[in-house]
Structure formats: C-alpha cells, structure tokens
Amino acid sequence: MAESFDGDWLELREPHDAAARNLDLAQRLAEALPARPRILDLGAGTGSLLRWLAPAIGRAQAWTLVDADGGLLSRAFTTTADFGEAMGWPATYASRKTLLVHAPGGAWRVEGLVADLRDAPKGLPLTQVDAVVNTALCDLVSEDWIFRIAAACAKRRLPFYAALNVTGRERFDPPHPTDALVARGFARDQLRDKGFGGIALGARAPAVIAAAFAAQGYAVHRAPSDWRIPRQDPEMAAAIASGHARAAMQQDRRSRPKLLNWAVDRRAEAGLNRLSVRIGHSDVLCLPPKE
C-alpha cells in the first residue's frame, strides 16, 4: 500500500495548508469548470482540500474523495459535516455513503471511494468527473505515475490541480549548525519509494507535472504556496522539526546523535516561541486545450 498519514497530523496542518494554497489558481480552476462540477480528489485524507476549494468554487458541486485509508475518509465526512454546521450550513446524509452540505451557492454532495492509488488511473471513475485534484500528493509519487495520470486526464480533457508540492526550499529560524545536515537527510528521504512504483519525485514534482501535462497540450500555471509557520505556533513548528529529524535519521543513521540534538534544540525553541519555519511549496494547475 502507498504511504499514508496520521489523521491528527492532517488536522494540525489543515489551517496552514489553507493559508498557503494559491487562491488565484483555485479561481482559475473554478472558472474552467461546468455549472455543477464533479470533482475527484486523489489522496483526499480527511478532506481538507474539499473544505478549502469547495467554497472557492462557490456553487453546487459533487466530490468523490479517494483514499486508501477508510478511517481517514470516515473522518473526512465527520469533519466536513462539522465544518458545514459551524458555518451555519446544514449537513445531512442522503444515504449512509453520501453527505450533503447545504452551502449558500448550492449543495456539496460528498462521497468516498476507498482505493489504493498505486495503480492509478486504473480503478478511478474518470468518465464521471469534470476535474482531478489533490493536495500534498504529487511529491510522493513516481514520474511514471504522473505521466499515466496526465495521459488519462487528456483522454477526457480533465483539468488537473495539484496543490502543495514541495520545492526543496526550507528555512528554520534561528539558524542552527546542524540545519544543513538535516536538510540533506530530509531531501534524500523525500526521494525514497513511497509506494507509487518508483522513486518519489520530491522537489521535482512541480516540474514533472508541468512537463507531463504540457506534453498533452495543456496550459500549465504554477504559483508559490509556501508554509509560513510563525513563532506563535509552537505546536506546528515543533511537529515539522520532529518530522524532519525522523526522516533525516532514516537516511543518515551515523549522524543520529547530532540529529537528535537538533530535534531537541528545535523543540525547545518552539516551546519558547522562538522558532519559525518556512517550507517551500508550489501549486500547479493544468488546463486542457480549448476545443
């Protein structure tokens, strides 16, 4: 099975994802969609992209959330219903598997599909949707995976939107003598096979997406979407530092003592509201050629 993520981590990062994604690209996607669009969200997790992008689309729409982890999809339904209620939009269930969020511009119809994306596009309902979207997915997949998706989308002239792809640019502030060692180990870890049939793209993802869809005649739009974690958010800053250290240690066991010390120092700084973090991301929107 392809690599999956903890629901609590996805919940912690959701507001930072929302703040980082590029709204201009989202609006371009919304303008390219039909009146009542059907959206296929790959690697949807707990549904954070739905809760951010659906209001930007701003009209009646249907979403199919795809993930290999049925527990995350169940959490997506609960969290999305709670989100709607908090916004003053009633959430009801048309059936056991279909959630309706009655937003002002039109209802959101939300369904889930448990599927392992390793063999995508095999098994995906591409004939029943108007766009394919994802967030924080494409840096995990292989180059072959992206080219397969691009070819499948091109057959149906489907827009493809990929948010929050890592770019390899990152900065922890204040500086630390071990920053470069951590960065090298983390970068190597991003390239290991994440279960999608080959070396993961990591920071190459934006360029590979662009190349794959441009080869199919698509217009490709890119925009920065960096995480900017302020000192006033110690929980997120500490979580990022811990994740970087764990990944680096997987790739450089000989430097484990230095990496552990770095993690301890960074968590201490975060606890004192002294650590800020910036992680480079890029959003990519690929639009099919006009007929």
Backbone bond lengths (Angstrom), bond angles and torsions (degrees), N, CA, C in turn:
res aa  C-N    CA-C-N  psi(-1)  N-CA   C-N-CA  omega(-1)  CA-C   N-CA-C  phi
1 M - - - 1.467 - - 1.521 110.07 -
2 A 1.330 116.44 145.68 1.456 120.85 177.80 1.522 110.36 -67.02
3 E 1.309 115.39 158.90 1.459 121.41 -177.26 1.527 111.39 -60.61
4 S 1.331 115.98 138.73 1.459 120.77 179.39 1.526 108.97 -123.73
5 F 1.336 115.59 176.21 1.453 120.10 -172.62 1.521 111.21 -131.94
6 D 1.321 114.92 154.01 1.450 121.86 179.32 1.525 110.62 -72.77
7 G 1.337 116.11 135.47 1.456 120.17 -178.03 1.516 113.63 -61.90
8 D 1.330 117.23 -34.36 1.468 119.64 179.44 1.526 111.03 -66.71
9 W 1.338 116.40 -37.30 1.469 119.86 176.67 1.532 110.30 -65.34
10 L 1.328 116.77 -42.28 1.464 119.75 178.30 1.526 111.22 -62.93
11 E 1.320 116.78 -36.82 1.468 120.30 177.29 1.523 111.15 -67.26
12 L 1.341 116.79 -40.61 1.458 120.87 -179.57 1.526 111.30 -63.88
13 R 1.319 116.87 -39.24 1.459 119.80 -175.23 1.524 113.67 -84.03
14 E 1.342 117.84 -13.86 1.459 120.34 -173.07 1.528 114.18 -54.25
15 P 1.350 120.43 -49.01 1.467 117.77 -179.74 1.521 113.06 -64.31
16 H 1.322 117.41 -29.59 1.464 120.34 178.46 1.525 110.74 -74.69
17 D 1.334 116.95 -36.36 1.458 120.50 172.86 1.525 110.27 -60.88
18 A 1.336 115.90 -44.67 1.467 120.39 -178.01 1.523 111.23 -63.07
19 A 1.324 116.19 -39.83 1.462 119.70 -179.91 1.522 112.00 -70.77
20 A 1.345 116.92 -26.74 1.463 120.41 -173.33 1.524 113.59 -88.58
21 R 1.340 118.25 -36.62 1.460 120.14 -174.54 1.526 110.80 -56.90
22 N 1.328 115.57 145.07 1.455 121.12 -175.89 1.520 110.98 -82.88
23 L 1.328 116.56 115.95 1.454 121.08 -175.29 1.529 112.01 -69.63
24 D 1.332 117.98 -32.80 1.469 120.26 179.71 1.530 111.24 -59.95
25 L 1.331 116.76 -43.41 1.464 119.22 178.87 1.519 111.02 -66.27
26 A 1.331 116.79 -38.21 1.461 119.95 177.80 1.524 110.93 -61.83
27 Q 1.306 116.44 -40.50 1.461 119.67 179.41 1.525 111.31 -68.61
28 R 1.338 116.91 -35.95 1.468 119.29 174.91 1.520 111.15 -61.74
29 L 1.332 115.76 -41.46 1.459 119.60 177.47 1.523 110.20 -62.67
30 A 1.326 116.79 -46.61 1.472 120.52 -179.19 1.522 111.35 -57.22
31 E 1.324 116.74 -39.89 1.468 120.75 -179.37 1.528 112.03 -69.10
32 A 1.322 116.62 -25.83 1.468 120.33 -178.41 1.526 112.89 -84.94
33 L 1.323 117.32 -8.87 1.459 121.24 -175.20 1.526 111.49 -90.60
34 P 1.326 116.97 156.97 1.469 119.90 176.73 1.528 111.65 -70.26
35 A 1.326 115.33 178.07 1.466 120.47 -173.50 1.523 112.40 -59.97
36 R 1.316 117.83 -39.96 1.468 122.23 179.70 1.533 108.23 -124.49
37 P 1.309 117.09 79.06 1.468 119.86 -170.34 1.527 113.34 -72.37
38 R 1.339 112.84 151.76 1.461 121.73 174.95 1.528 106.95 -114.45
39 I 1.329 116.56 122.22 1.457 122.60 -170.88 1.520 109.97 -114.09
40 L 1.329 116.29 133.45 1.459 122.39 175.02 1.526 108.03 -108.13
41 D 1.324 117.09 115.37 1.457 123.40 -175.76 1.526 109.06 -105.49
42 L 1.335 116.73 109.94 1.460 122.31 -176.02 1.527 110.60 -88.23
43 G 1.326 115.92 133.28 1.456 119.64 -177.60 1.519 111.01 62.98
44 A 1.328 115.71 45.48 1.466 121.38 -168.81 1.513 113.84 -68.87
45 G 1.328 118.29 -22.42 1.458 119.99 179.35 1.520 111.77 60.04
46 T 1.329 116.02 -125.30 1.467 121.04 -178.70 1.523 112.45 -93.17
47 G 1.333 117.64 10.68 1.459 120.57 172.32 1.510 116.33 86.70
48 S 1.325 117.92 22.87 1.470 119.44 -176.06 1.523 112.34 -65.61
49 L 1.331 117.50 -35.43 1.468 118.98 179.97 1.525 110.44 -67.02
50 L 1.315 117.37 -40.31 1.466 121.00 175.23 1.525 110.75 -54.67
51 R 1.324 116.64 -48.99 1.465 120.14 -175.07 1.525 112.20 -68.15
52 W 1.325 117.75 -20.68 1.464 120.81 177.41 1.521 111.72 -93.36
53 L 1.324 117.03 -43.70 1.464 120.69 -172.22 1.529 112.64 -82.13
54 A 1.325 117.80 -34.50 1.467 119.37 -178.29 1.529 112.42 -58.85
55 P 1.343 120.08 -44.20 1.466 118.70 175.55 1.523 113.04 -62.85
56 A 1.335 117.60 -31.71 1.459 120.35 178.20 1.527 110.96 -69.11
57 I 1.318 117.33 -35.56 1.465 120.93 175.85 1.524 109.44 -67.91
58 G 1.325 116.19 -43.07 1.449 121.49 165.74 1.515 117.42 72.65
59 R 1.323 118.01 25.93 1.462 120.05 178.37 1.526 108.62 -153.55
60 A 1.306 117.66 178.53 1.460 121.05 179.16 1.532 109.36 -57.48
61 Q 1.310 116.05 137.49 1.471 120.29 -175.31 1.520 109.30 -159.19
62 A 1.328 115.08 159.14 1.463 121.81 177.94 1.521 108.88 -125.03
63 W 1.335 115.68 134.87 1.459 121.55 -178.86 1.522 109.60 -121.32
64 T 1.322 115.41 137.37 1.453 121.75 166.94 1.513 107.54 -114.03
65 L 1.325 116.11 113.79 1.461 122.21 -179.50 1.520 108.43 -91.15
66 V 1.333 116.69 122.77 1.467 121.43 -176.81 1.526 109.19 -113.19
67 D 1.316 115.79 127.34 1.466 120.32 174.98 1.520 108.52 -156.71
68 A 1.322 115.37 152.65 1.462 119.37 177.50 1.520 112.05 -76.79
69 D 1.320 117.50 -17.65 1.462 123.33 -175.40 1.533 109.41 -101.50
70 G 1.315 115.99 103.78 1.457 119.58 179.75 1.508 113.17 -63.41
71 G 1.326 117.64 -29.01 1.457 121.07 177.28 1.516 112.09 -64.64
72 L 1.333 116.76 -39.40 1.462 119.79 177.22 1.531 110.59 -66.46
73 L 1.320 117.25 -39.65 1.466 119.79 179.05 1.526 111.05 -64.68
74 S 1.322 117.00 -39.84 1.461 119.95 176.29 1.528 110.50 -60.64
75 R 1.326 115.24 -41.45 1.462 119.95 177.36 1.524 110.71 -65.82
76 A 1.315 117.29 -34.01 1.468 120.93 178.08 1.518 111.02 -60.86
77 F 1.324 117.02 -42.36 1.462 120.62 179.83 1.529 110.60 -64.04
78 T 1.321 116.57 -46.67 1.465 120.31 -179.20 1.517 111.32 -63.35
79 T 1.329 116.19 -45.75 1.459 120.36 -177.59 1.524 111.46 -66.40
80 T 1.336 116.49 -38.07 1.461 120.03 179.64 1.521 111.14 -69.34
81 A 1.321 116.99 -39.36 1.469 119.70 175.81 1.528 110.18 -62.34
82 D 1.331 116.97 -43.16 1.464 120.52 178.66 1.526 110.95 -63.89
83 F 1.328 115.93 -38.77 1.464 120.83 177.67 1.523 110.72 -60.85
84 G 1.312 116.00 -47.08 1.456 119.65 179.08 1.516 112.28 -60.47
85 E 1.318 116.36 -46.00 1.458 120.27 179.90 1.525 111.10 -61.69
86 A 1.339 116.75 -40.07 1.461 120.57 179.09 1.528 111.63 -64.18
87 M 1.339 116.69 -30.51 1.461 121.23 177.83 1.527 112.06 -82.34
88 G 1.329 116.63 -4.60 1.456 120.24 -176.20 1.513 113.58 85.23
89 W 1.342 117.03 18.36 1.458 122.64 -179.41 1.527 108.03 -108.65
90 P 1.305 119.50 114.48 1.465 120.58 -178.45 1.530 111.63 -58.39
91 A 1.312 114.98 142.04 1.461 121.52 176.43 1.518 108.16 -118.83
92 T 1.314 116.34 126.73 1.458 121.62 -179.21 1.527 109.23 -131.97
93 Y 1.315 115.75 165.22 1.460 120.78 178.15 1.522 109.42 -111.19
94 A 1.330 115.46 114.96 1.465 119.76 176.22 1.520 110.63 -70.29
95 S 1.331 115.75 -27.87 1.455 122.97 174.10 1.518 106.67 -157.47
96 R 1.305 116.67 179.70 1.468 120.10 -179.31 1.527 111.45 -61.77
97 K 1.327 117.15 -24.86 1.459 121.22 -175.19 1.525 113.47 -111.34
98 T 1.314 117.88 4.80 1.467 120.55 -175.73 1.522 110.53 -129.99
99 L 1.323 115.51 118.61 1.461 122.50 177.49 1.522 109.22 -100.81
100 L 1.312 116.66 138.02 1.459 122.62 174.03 1.523 108.90 -116.83
101 V 1.325 116.53 123.46 1.462 121.78 172.52 1.522 106.57 -106.84
102 H 1.324 116.64 117.94 1.462 121.33 -172.42 1.528 109.71 -89.56
103 A 1.345 115.24 74.79 1.460 122.24 -179.60 1.530 109.79 -75.64
104 P 1.334 118.04 158.86 1.469 120.77 -175.04 1.527 114.57 -58.02
105 G 1.343 118.35 -38.41 1.460 120.15 -177.61 1.506 114.42 -80.13
106 G 1.319 117.18 -8.74 1.460 121.87 -176.24 1.511 109.70 143.61
107 A 1.315 116.92 153.39 1.457 121.30 -173.99 1.526 111.93 -70.20
108 W 1.324 115.28 145.79 1.461 122.36 169.93 1.523 107.02 -96.88
109 R 1.292 116.33 123.49 1.471 121.80 175.84 1.531 107.18 -100.89
110 V 1.310 117.41 121.11 1.466 121.62 -172.63 1.526 109.36 -122.24
111 E 1.325 115.45 125.09 1.459 121.95 175.15 1.522 109.23 -129.18
112 G 1.309 116.31 160.35 1.456 121.20 -179.28 1.513 112.11 -118.96
113 L 1.327 115.17 150.78 1.461 121.60 176.87 1.527 107.87 -136.90
114 V 1.323 115.94 114.97 1.465 120.18 175.95 1.525 108.18 -82.17
115 A 1.314 116.50 116.45 1.471 120.44 -177.23 1.517 109.59 -155.40
116 D 1.315 115.44 140.81 1.454 121.76 174.09 1.523 108.00 -82.66
117 L 1.314 116.73 121.13 1.462 121.05 -173.54 1.525 113.91 -82.94
118 R 1.316 117.52 2.41 1.462 118.55 -178.40 1.525 112.33 -57.39
119 D 1.329 116.68 -37.30 1.461 120.64 -176.01 1.518 113.18 -97.32
120 A 1.320 116.96 10.15 1.472 119.97 179.62 1.537 109.69 -56.30
121 P 1.350 115.46 143.74 1.468 128.96 11.86 1.524 115.18 -85.15
122 K 1.321 118.69 3.16 1.463 120.71 178.56 1.525 109.27 -56.63
123 G 1.340 115.93 131.65 1.447 120.83 177.11 1.509 115.63 87.00
124 L 1.336 117.62 -3.56 1.461 120.39 179.80 1.536 110.54 -93.89
125 P 1.328 118.34 141.32 1.475 121.38 -177.08 1.534 111.95 -82.26
126 L 1.311 117.34 60.03 1.467 120.47 -174.50 1.521 112.79 -67.51
127 T 1.328 117.57 -22.21 1.467 119.78 178.77 1.521 111.89 -76.17
128 Q 1.329 117.26 -8.64 1.459 121.28 -174.60 1.522 113.22 -113.40
129 V 1.340 118.03 12.71 1.463 120.31 -176.47 1.526 110.25 -131.57
130 D 1.339 115.14 167.17 1.461 121.71 -179.35 1.530 112.98 -112.66
131 A 1.327 117.50 -7.90 1.463 120.91 178.27 1.517 109.05 -164.28
132 V 1.326 115.59 152.74 1.461 123.38 175.58 1.519 107.48 -115.92
133 V 1.329 116.73 128.26 1.454 121.15 -177.34 1.522 109.56 -132.32
134 N 1.313 115.86 162.71 1.463 121.44 175.19 1.516 109.08 -166.64
135 T 1.305 115.92 163.39 1.454 121.07 176.20 1.523 109.00 -139.97
136 A 1.327 116.46 134.01 1.473 122.59 178.43 1.522 112.19 54.43
137 L 1.328 116.45 38.49 1.460 121.68 180.00 1.517 112.90 -114.23
138 C 1.317 117.75 -44.62 1.461 120.51 -165.14 1.524 113.78 -70.58
139 D 1.327 119.22 -19.18 1.460 118.22 175.18 1.531 111.43 -77.18
140 L 1.336 117.59 -8.37 1.463 121.68 177.47 1.521 112.71 -90.85
141 V 1.323 117.72 -19.99 1.461 120.95 -169.61 1.528 110.90 -93.53
142 S 1.309 115.60 173.88 1.464 121.08 179.90 1.523 110.96 -91.84
143 E 1.316 115.91 165.82 1.466 120.55 177.80 1.525 110.58 -62.90
144 D 1.314 117.15 -41.41 1.458 120.42 179.00 1.525 110.72 -60.90
145 W 1.325 117.57 -38.64 1.462 121.96 179.48 1.527 110.31 -60.01
146 I 1.331 116.79 -44.88 1.469 120.74 -179.62 1.528 110.43 -63.65
147 F 1.321 117.41 -43.97 1.465 119.58 -178.43 1.528 111.23 -66.72
148 R 1.326 117.81 -33.12 1.468 119.93 175.57 1.525 110.84 -66.09
149 I 1.317 116.33 -43.70 1.465 120.37 179.44 1.525 110.28 -63.83
150 A 1.325 116.28 -41.91 1.466 119.96 -179.73 1.523 110.57 -61.34
151 A 1.314 117.17 -44.04 1.465 120.19 -179.95 1.528 110.74 -64.86
152 A 1.325 117.33 -39.93 1.464 120.46 -179.93 1.522 111.44 -67.74
153 C 1.330 116.69 -41.65 1.471 119.72 178.00 1.527 110.48 -64.14
154 A 1.327 116.36 -39.26 1.463 119.86 -178.03 1.529 111.63 -63.10
155 K 1.331 117.43 -34.54 1.463 120.00 179.52 1.523 111.23 -61.68
156 R 1.329 116.40 -30.58 1.470 121.66 -177.99 1.524 112.35 -106.87
157 R 1.343 116.10 2.53 1.465 121.46 -178.50 1.530 110.86 54.71
158 L 1.317 115.25 46.88 1.458 121.37 -177.94 1.520 111.13 -94.86
159 P 1.319 119.19 130.77 1.464 120.82 169.55 1.530 110.13 -60.60
160 F 1.327 115.11 150.24 1.464 121.57 178.90 1.523 107.66 -130.43
161 Y 1.323 115.98 124.45 1.467 121.60 -177.72 1.521 108.47 -124.97
162 A 1.329 116.09 121.11 1.461 121.89 -179.18 1.523 108.92 -124.03
163 A 1.319 116.59 111.53 1.459 121.60 -177.63 1.528 110.76 -98.99
164 L 1.319 115.01 152.46 1.467 123.48 169.00 1.522 113.68 58.37
165 N 1.329 115.11 54.34 1.459 121.27 171.29 1.525 108.35 -90.37
166 V 1.319 117.31 130.62 1.462 119.80 -177.86 1.527 110.35 -65.65
167 T 1.321 115.38 149.38 1.468 121.49 -179.41 1.524 113.05 -115.05
168 G 1.341 117.42 -6.95 1.454 120.47 -178.51 1.510 114.13 88.80
169 R 1.328 117.08 -4.35 1.474 120.34 176.77 1.525 108.62 -93.75
170 E 1.311 116.36 124.24 1.456 120.35 179.55 1.525 109.92 -150.05
171 R 1.321 114.90 152.76 1.467 118.79 -179.77 1.520 109.72 -150.77
172 F 1.327 114.69 127.91 1.456 121.92 170.92 1.529 107.17 -105.59
173 D 1.313 115.69 134.06 1.461 120.64 -177.82 1.528 109.13 -129.64
174 P 1.353 118.87 126.10 1.462 127.92 12.24 1.534 112.38 -77.03
175 P 1.336 116.91 162.60 1.467 120.75 178.08 1.526 111.09 -62.76
176 H 1.319 114.72 157.69 1.466 122.22 179.02 1.526 107.51 -139.23
177 P 1.333 118.77 143.58 1.475 120.43 -177.86 1.529 114.14 -58.73
178 T 1.323 117.96 -22.87 1.462 120.71 -176.30 1.521 112.43 -97.84
179 D 1.321 118.38 5.54 1.467 121.08 -177.59 1.527 112.43 -55.61
180 A 1.323 117.07 -45.61 1.464 120.06 -176.22 1.523 111.34 -65.18
181 L 1.330 117.33 -38.46 1.462 121.53 178.56 1.530 110.39 -63.87
182 V 1.327 116.13 -43.19 1.462 120.37 177.91 1.525 110.17 -63.21
183 A 1.324 116.70 -44.59 1.462 120.85 -177.68 1.526 111.12 -61.59
184 R 1.344 117.48 -41.20 1.465 119.95 179.90 1.521 111.04 -65.18
185 G 1.326 116.78 -44.17 1.457 119.76 179.65 1.509 112.14 -65.88
186 F 1.324 117.24 -40.21 1.456 121.17 179.47 1.528 110.54 -64.95
187 A 1.334 116.67 -42.20 1.468 120.48 179.50 1.525 110.96 -62.73
188 R 1.324 117.66 -39.48 1.472 119.91 177.56 1.522 110.81 -65.97
189 D 1.321 116.21 -38.91 1.459 119.07 179.70 1.526 111.76 -65.07
190 Q 1.304 117.60 -33.61 1.458 120.51 179.14 1.525 112.40 -64.51
191 L 1.319 116.95 -20.46 1.459 120.73 -176.85 1.521 114.09 -94.81
192 R 1.323 117.45 -4.10 1.470 117.91 179.73 1.535 109.75 -70.80
193 D 1.301 115.69 162.13 1.464 121.28 179.50 1.524 109.10 -66.42
194 K 1.325 117.32 117.48 1.465 122.56 -179.43 1.526 111.74 -97.25
195 G 1.331 116.25 14.64 1.456 119.67 176.78 1.514 114.90 97.84
196 F 1.340 116.74 13.40 1.465 120.12 -178.30 1.529 112.04 -113.55
197 G 1.311 115.88 29.49 1.453 119.58 171.05 1.505 115.95 82.40
198 G 1.322 117.48 34.13 1.454 120.12 176.90 1.516 111.87 151.35
199 I 1.308 115.21 -177.33 1.462 120.74 179.85 1.522 109.35 -60.25
200 A 1.328 115.68 133.78 1.465 120.27 178.79 1.526 110.27 -68.20
201 L 1.312 115.78 152.19 1.465 120.48 -176.41 1.520 112.65 -74.60
202 G 1.321 118.31 -33.82 1.456 119.30 -176.61 1.512 111.05 55.08
203 A 1.325 116.22 -131.48 1.465 121.18 -175.86 1.526 113.36 -68.99
204 R 1.328 118.01 -10.20 1.465 121.10 177.71 1.527 112.24 -79.53
205 A 1.322 117.50 -9.65 1.462 120.32 -171.65 1.524 113.96 -54.67
206 P 1.341 120.30 -50.30 1.471 118.26 -177.99 1.527 113.01 -57.77
207 A 1.332 116.90 -41.88 1.458 120.03 -178.77 1.521 111.90 -68.87
208 V 1.322 117.36 -38.58 1.463 120.49 -179.46 1.526 110.39 -69.88
209 I 1.333 117.87 -41.47 1.472 120.30 175.43 1.522 109.65 -57.38
210 A 1.322 116.17 -47.87 1.463 120.58 -178.76 1.521 111.25 -59.49
211 A 1.323 117.00 -44.97 1.463 120.65 -178.26 1.528 111.27 -65.88
212 A 1.345 116.88 -43.08 1.460 120.37 -176.83 1.527 111.41 -64.27
213 F 1.328 116.60 -43.04 1.469 118.74 -177.14 1.533 111.60 -80.78
214 A 1.320 118.25 -31.96 1.463 119.64 175.01 1.522 110.24 -62.47
215 A 1.335 116.85 -35.50 1.464 120.56 177.96 1.530 112.04 -64.32
216 Q 1.335 116.13 -20.63 1.466 120.80 177.43 1.534 111.68 -95.87
217 G 1.330 116.82 8.05 1.454 120.74 177.94 1.514 115.11 87.33
218 Y 1.327 117.54 9.49 1.459 121.85 -179.24 1.528 111.65 -76.65
219 A 1.323 115.55 150.64 1.464 121.49 167.28 1.522 107.78 -86.54
220 V 1.321 116.59 127.66 1.461 121.30 -174.07 1.530 109.37 -111.79
221 H 1.326 115.50 129.32 1.460 122.13 179.18 1.524 108.11 -121.60
222 R 1.325 116.50 132.69 1.464 121.38 -179.54 1.520 109.67 -126.77
223 A 1.320 115.73 148.31 1.462 120.49 178.77 1.529 109.14 -153.05
224 P 1.334 117.50 145.88 1.467 119.77 178.51 1.517 111.68 -68.47
225 S 1.325 115.41 147.29 1.468 121.30 179.00 1.532 109.23 -147.04
226 D 1.314 115.86 54.07 1.464 121.25 -174.32 1.526 112.31 -68.45
227 W 1.331 115.23 143.05 1.458 120.43 164.61 1.519 108.06 -73.00
228 R 1.309 117.25 133.36 1.464 122.63 171.89 1.521 107.79 -126.51
229 I 1.319 115.47 101.06 1.453 121.05 -175.07 1.533 108.37 -98.95
230 P 1.318 118.13 113.67 1.462 120.29 -176.45 1.523 112.07 -78.92
231 R 1.310 115.37 166.52 1.468 120.90 177.75 1.524 112.11 -60.06
232 Q 1.329 115.75 -24.60 1.463 120.35 -176.82 1.535 112.73 -79.38
233 D 1.326 117.77 4.74 1.462 121.42 177.33 1.528 108.77 -121.90
234 P 1.329 116.91 71.68 1.462 119.43 -174.43 1.522 114.15 -65.20
235 E 1.336 118.38 -31.04 1.464 119.90 -177.79 1.521 110.82 -64.67
236 M 1.332 117.27 -46.44 1.458 120.23 -179.18 1.527 110.78 -69.38
237 A 1.331 116.99 -41.90 1.463 119.86 179.70 1.522 110.73 -60.58
238 A 1.329 116.87 -43.12 1.463 120.57 179.97 1.524 110.96 -67.25
239 A 1.335 117.36 -38.22 1.459 120.60 179.71 1.528 111.26 -64.59
240 I 1.322 117.03 -41.07 1.467 120.39 178.82 1.523 110.01 -64.86
241 A 1.327 116.42 -44.80 1.466 120.11 179.79 1.524 110.69 -61.06
242 S 1.322 117.03 -43.95 1.468 120.27 179.87 1.525 110.87 -63.18
243 G 1.325 116.64 -41.39 1.458 120.28 178.97 1.519 112.47 -64.03
244 H 1.313 116.02 -41.56 1.462 119.65 177.70 1.526 111.23 -63.02
245 A 1.322 115.94 -42.65 1.464 119.39 -178.52 1.524 110.83 -65.30
246 R 1.332 117.27 -44.13 1.469 119.70 179.26 1.526 111.25 -60.91
247 A 1.315 116.35 -43.80 1.466 119.62 -179.98 1.521 111.13 -64.00
248 A 1.317 116.38 -43.54 1.464 119.85 -179.64 1.522 111.09 -63.72
249 M 1.332 117.08 -37.98 1.470 119.76 -179.67 1.516 111.60 -67.03
250 Q 1.317 117.80 -29.80 1.456 120.33 176.45 1.520 111.56 -64.59
251 Q 1.309 116.15 -28.15 1.459 121.03 -176.23 1.532 113.69 -99.45
252 D 1.325 117.50 -16.99 1.469 121.02 -174.97 1.524 108.96 -143.04
253 R 1.336 115.42 74.64 1.459 119.77 -176.11 1.525 112.47 -67.28
254 R 1.320 117.86 -27.31 1.461 120.07 179.57 1.522 112.38 -66.32
255 S 1.319 116.06 -26.96 1.467 120.19 -179.74 1.528 112.19 -95.43
256 R 1.319 116.74 14.94 1.456 120.62 -175.50 1.534 113.46 -52.87
257 P 1.346 120.15 -45.01 1.474 119.11 179.93 1.531 112.70 -58.82
258 K 1.325 117.12 -43.84 1.466 119.94 178.96 1.521 111.25 -64.38
259 L 1.327 115.62 -40.58 1.457 119.44 -178.56 1.528 111.42 -68.84
260 L 1.331 116.54 -37.86 1.458 119.83 175.92 1.523 111.05 -63.58
261 N 1.334 116.32 -42.72 1.467 119.50 178.31 1.523 111.18 -62.59
262 W 1.318 115.74 -39.35 1.478 119.57 176.99 1.519 110.31 -60.15
263 A 1.337 116.47 -45.76 1.461 120.13 -179.16 1.517 111.62 -62.89
264 V 1.329 116.85 -41.54 1.472 120.60 178.23 1.520 110.46 -62.60
265 D 1.334 116.34 -44.77 1.466 120.35 179.33 1.523 111.25 -62.37
266 R 1.310 116.60 -44.00 1.463 120.37 -177.34 1.526 111.34 -67.26
267 R 1.324 117.06 -40.05 1.463 118.59 178.01 1.529 110.99 -65.97
268 A 1.326 116.17 -37.03 1.465 119.38 177.40 1.524 110.90 -64.25
269 E 1.330 116.86 -42.77 1.471 120.56 177.53 1.523 110.84 -62.06
270 A 1.336 115.81 -42.24 1.461 118.70 179.22 1.522 110.69 -61.47
271 G 1.335 116.10 -42.44 1.457 119.98 -179.53 1.511 113.44 -62.79
272 L 1.328 116.34 -23.03 1.467 121.52 178.26 1.530 112.09 -98.67
273 N 1.321 116.55 12.12 1.476 122.13 -177.72 1.529 111.75 56.90
274 R 1.339 115.15 42.13 1.467 120.21 -179.44 1.524 113.12 -117.69
275 L 1.327 117.73 2.21 1.460 120.55 -176.06 1.520 110.54 -115.23
276 S 1.323 116.00 124.33 1.462 121.26 170.10 1.525 108.46 -117.09
277 V 1.330 116.04 154.40 1.462 121.10 -175.25 1.519 108.83 -138.01
278 R 1.315 114.93 140.42 1.463 120.54 171.38 1.522 108.13 -129.11
279 I 1.323 116.08 124.14 1.464 122.34 -179.89 1.529 107.73 -118.57
280 G 1.309 116.20 121.36 1.453 120.75 -177.58 1.522 112.60 -72.37
281 H 1.331 115.12 132.19 1.465 122.41 174.04 1.527 109.03 -136.75
282 S 1.309 114.68 161.71 1.456 120.75 175.41 1.522 109.25 -138.60
283 D 1.344 116.41 135.73 1.465 122.28 172.74 1.526 108.26 -95.45
284 V 1.331 116.06 143.31 1.463 121.25 -179.42 1.531 108.53 -131.48
285 L 1.329 115.53 127.51 1.456 121.91 175.66 1.528 108.60 -119.24
286 C 1.322 115.97 125.92 1.463 122.18 -179.24 1.535 108.59 -117.39
287 L 1.330 115.66 118.72 1.460 121.23 -177.30 1.520 110.56 -112.06
288 P 1.331 117.59 133.16 1.465 120.26 -176.94 1.518 110.78 -67.65
289 P 1.327 116.94 156.10 1.465 119.79 178.00 1.519 110.70 -62.48
290 K 1.328 115.53 145.63 1.446 119.41 179.25 1.517 109.91 -73.04
291 E 1.325 114.99 144.17 1.463 119.90 -178.73 1.522 110.66 -72.40
